[in-house]
Amino acid sequence: MRTIKIYCKECETELTNELIESNELWDYDFGIMPENHFFIQTQEASLKRSIIVPIDNYNLKDHSDTKRFQGCCGSSGLDGMNKLCLNGHEVATEFSDCWTDDFIEFNNDKVVIKEKIVDNIFKELKL
């Protein structure tokens, strides 16, 4: 199992603590991942890969544009990135509406993912 940390590509701010790769297949409608875990999702049509994490206390803040959080009882995730690093750079999208599972998807173009090699030594991971 891999252990990673995620950083803002623009300012290098640490966005997460250590996350452990989920050893269970996670897919929409399958439920909730354990805290401090991640899953690499591959979109079938484009083969684009992204990091999916449970909604938790990361080093993120909500976007000031509340239209990015539209949904009937949460964020549909359909209105653009709605999570920012602490310095205000768009990095991820929260999905939390009643018709979606609850998760955060990091945008690979906006983040750097580093894999733990040994204690306190991380190397950039390309998805």
C-alpha positions as CSV (number, residue, x, y, z in Angstrom):
1,M,0.0,0.0,0.0
2,R,1.2,3.4,-0.9
3,T,1.3,6.4,1.4
4,I,1.1,9.9,-0.1
5,K,0.8,13.6,0.7
6,I,-0.8,16.2,-1.5
7,Y,0.5,19.7,-2.1
8,C,-0.7,22.8,-4.0
9,K,1.3,23.0,-7.2
10,E,1.2,26.8,-7.3
11,C,2.5,27.6,-3.7
12,E,3.6,24.1,-2.4
13,T,1.4,24.4,0.6
14,E,0.7,20.9,2.2
15,L,-2.9,20.1,1.6
16,T,-3.1,16.7,3.4
17,N,-1.4,14.8,6.1
18,E,-0.2,11.3,5.1
19,L,-2.9,9.3,3.3
20,I,-2.9,5.5,2.8
21,E,-4.1,3.9,-0.4
22,S,-7.4,2.2,0.1
23,N,-7.0,-1.5,-0.3
24,E,-10.7,-1.9,-1.2
25,L,-12.1,-1.0,-4.6
26,W,-14.1,2.3,-4.2
27,D,-16.7,3.3,-6.7
28,Y,-19.6,5.6,-6.8
29,D,-22.5,4.2,-4.7
30,F,-20.2,1.8,-2.8
31,G,-20.1,4.0,0.3
32,I,-17.5,5.8,2.3
33,M,-13.7,5.4,2.4
34,P,-12.0,5.3,5.8
35,E,-10.5,8.5,7.1
36,N,-6.9,9.2,6.0
37,H,-7.2,7.0,2.9
38,F,-7.2,7.7,-0.8
39,F,-8.3,6.0,-4.0
40,I,-7.0,6.6,-7.5
41,Q,-9.9,6.8,-9.8
42,T,-9.6,6.3,-13.6
43,Q,-12.3,7.9,-15.8
44,E,-13.4,5.3,-18.4
45,A,-13.9,7.7,-21.3
46,S,-10.7,9.8,-21.0
47,L,-8.5,7.4,-18.9
48,K,-7.7,10.5,-16.8
49,R,-6.7,9.5,-13.3
50,S,-7.4,11.5,-10.1
51,I,-7.1,11.2,-6.4
52,I,-10.3,10.7,-4.4
53,V,-10.4,11.2,-0.6
54,P,-13.1,11.2,2.0
55,I,-14.4,14.6,3.2
56,D,-12.3,15.4,6.2
57,N,-10.3,18.2,7.8
58,Y,-7.6,18.9,5.2
59,N,-5.6,22.1,4.8
60,L,-8.4,23.4,2.5
61,K,-10.9,26.2,2.6
62,D,-14.2,26.7,0.8
63,H,-14.3,28.8,-2.4
64,S,-15.8,32.3,-1.8
65,D,-18.0,31.9,-4.9
66,T,-21.0,30.1,-3.3
67,K,-22.3,29.2,-6.7
68,R,-19.6,26.5,-6.8
69,F,-21.5,24.7,-4.0
70,Q,-24.9,24.4,-5.7
71,G,-27.0,21.4,-4.9
72,C,-30.2,20.7,-3.0
73,C,-28.5,19.7,0.2
74,G,-24.8,19.8,-0.5
75,S,-22.3,20.4,-3.3
76,S,-23.1,18.7,-6.6
77,G,-19.6,19.2,-7.7
78,L,-20.8,20.2,-11.2
79,D,-20.0,24.0,-10.9
80,G,-16.2,24.0,-10.9
81,M,-13.5,23.6,-8.3
82,N,-14.8,24.7,-4.9
83,K,-11.9,23.9,-2.6
84,L,-8.9,26.1,-2.2
85,C,-5.5,25.8,-0.6
86,L,-5.0,28.1,2.4
87,N,-3.4,30.6,0.0
88,G,-6.5,30.7,-2.2
89,H,-5.5,28.5,-5.2
90,E,-8.2,26.2,-6.6
91,V,-7.1,22.6,-6.1
92,A,-10.1,20.3,-5.6
93,T,-13.9,19.7,-5.9
94,E,-16.1,18.6,-3.0
95,F,-19.0,16.3,-3.9
96,S,-21.5,16.1,-1.1
97,D,-25.1,16.4,-2.4
98,C,-27.7,13.8,-1.6
99,W,-27.4,12.2,-5.1
100,T,-23.6,11.8,-4.9
101,D,-21.3,10.0,-2.6
102,D,-19.3,12.3,-0.2
103,F,-15.8,12.8,-1.3
104,I,-13.2,15.3,-2.5
105,E,-11.5,15.0,-5.9
106,F,-8.1,16.7,-6.3
107,N,-7.4,18.2,-9.7
108,N,-4.1,16.6,-11.0
109,D,-3.2,19.8,-12.9
110,K,-3.4,21.8,-9.6
111,V,-1.6,19.6,-7.1
112,V,1.6,17.7,-6.6
113,I,1.3,14.2,-5.2
114,K,4.3,12.8,-3.2
115,E,4.7,9.2,-2.3
116,K,6.4,8.2,0.9
117,I,9.6,6.3,0.2
118,V,10.9,5.9,3.8
119,D,10.2,7.8,7.0
120,N,9.9,11.6,6.2
121,I,11.2,11.1,2.6
122,F,8.7,11.7,-0.2
123,K,9.2,11.5,-4.0
124,E,6.8,13.0,-6.6
125,L,4.3,10.5,-7.9
126,K,3.0,10.9,-11.4
127,L,-0.5,9.5,-12.1
